[in-house]
Amino acid sequence: MHVTVKAPKRIEIDPYSSVAVRLTMMRDDLVLAHGSGFLWAEGHQLGVVTAWHCLTGTHPETRRSLNPEKGARPNKIAVSLLMRDLGEGTITIWLHGPESGDPMWRVHPLGSAEIDLAVIWVPNEAMPADTMTTPANALTDSPLILHVGTDLFILGYPRNLHRFGLPIWKRASLATDIDATLEEPGKRHLLVDTASRDGMSGALVIARNRGIAHFENKNMIAGGEYTRLVGVYTGRVGGADDMAAQIGIVWPMRYVRELISDGVPDDFV
């Protein structure tokens, strides 16, 4: 009998899909919440960048628990990584020092109440050797011009959904002028129009252009594909109401770079 063996299915993965990591926030063995994040390489370390409130289970401004039903804060996160066989590899990161109990993550110099971002560092050797997950700063960041109404994509895990560990590309559009941010409380973030869901906090936001591309240096190129790292999505305006304004908060990439270069220990207790 002749048996035809099919070749393994080949899956083409967009390079920017390999940036996202899926986070599970836990208190010991109790799952508290799910979130999103991405990696950032710096020397011999890899940082997991996400929303501050993902690591603390606490609202950055009110300091109230985001999970009052379970009454617990996370003490570790499971970070799911994309593997070369399209399976998932997981590393566990404990969030507090074993002796001091102090937070292991770093926050922006302005503090978590001002910038809802955090990074927690792990040594390169802690990552599985066959992971495909790529640090965001290892990919091209094209200086595309952003206008109000520009299409964006949030690369995360709404309601913990994924396919082979790959993120969902949730469409959004820039809802404010790119320069409509100020260096003062409550006005540092961008606003985007998107029907977001739980699990997307901490996700990388990108702009993607195919065809004629306009760049900040006034150049224009016809043809090709260009991607800009725009920022980090950290939640909705209006909180838990799914039918509220459907406006999301995105912290511009400059705050991520400042977090990486100048991050400070968190004083949250």
Secondary structure, DSSP 8 states (H G I E B T S, - for coil): --------------GGGGGEEEEEEEETTEEEEEEEEEEEEETTEEEEEE-HHHHHSB-TTT--BS-TTTT---SEEEEEEEBTTS-EEEEEEE-B-TTT--B-SEE-TT-TTT---EEEEEEGGGS-TTB----GGGS----B---TT-EEEEEE-GGG--BTTB-EEEEEEE-S-TT---SSTT-SSEEEE----TT-TTEEEEEEEEEEEEBTTS-EEEEEEEEEEEEEEEEEETTT-TTS--EEEEEEHHHHHHHHHH-EE----
